[in-house]
Amino acid sequence: MAFDIPPAGRGSRRLVSDINVTPLVDVMLVLLIIFMIAAPMMTQGVDVDLPETTSRPLRQAETPVMITIDKDGEIYFDDIKGTQVLLRQQLAALAQRRGTDQTVLLRADREVPYGLVVAIMADIKEAGFDQLGMITQPPSR
């Protein structure tokens, strides 16, 4: 196995240098399993209980700006926690950088008071953004 049979008439043997890939395959399969188990745990974001509606999703060419309001009334601008004043400043800066044709999506927990949602929507409109969408989830059947 490890030695080659010499041709007739010669008395020397030479080594056959083959790579044993079995341990490599074993290690790679273990790493694959570890990453398959760990990948779902790596998702981050703000936990929001979205209201249910029956509407179709919108198709978009670019990544929209995401504004989230969680059940405690905390405001997040693309997963960065802030206040309503900071949100207005971020929207004004975004309007200057990218223009007002950028799509803004609003995710609000169903427990958030309606007045806060309307105030945030007014801030978005005041910054000049006309493309405002509300993120909901389809009703469970």
SULURKA-V585882 format. One record per residue. N is the residue number from 0. OMEGA is omega in whole degrees, 0 to 359 (NA if undefined). Layout:
n = [N	N]
omega = [OMEGA	OMEGA]
This chain:
n = [0	1	2	3	4	5	6	7	8	9	10	11	12	13	14	15	16	17	18	19	20	21	22	23	24	25	26	27	28	29	30	31	32	33	34	35	36	37	38	39	40	41	42	43	44	45	46	47	48	49	50	51	52	53	54	55	56	57	58	59	60	61	62	63	64	65	66	67	68	69	70	71	72	73	74	75	76	77	78	79	80	81	82	83	84	85	86	87	88	89	90	91	92	93	94	95	96	97	98	99	100	101	102	103	104	105	106	107	108	109	110	111	112	113	114	115	116	117	118	119	120	121	122	123	124	125	126	127	128	129	130	131	132	133	134	135	136	137	138	139	140]
omega = [182	181	176	176	183	175	183	177	179	182	182	177	175	181	173	183	176	178	177	185	182	177	178	179	179	180	180	178	177	178	178	179	179	180	178	179	185	185	179	180	184	180	181	177	180	181	183	176	186	174	182	176	177	178	180	178	179	175	183	181	181	181	182	174	183	174	185	173	182	187	178	180	178	184	179	175	186	178	175	185	180	179	180	177	178	178	178	180	180	179	178	179	179	179	178	182	189	185	185	177	176	177	177	179	182	175	179	177	182	180	181	177	182	181	179	179	180	178	178	178	178	178	179	179	180	178	176	180	180	182	181	179	177	179	177	175	180	180	179	185	NA]
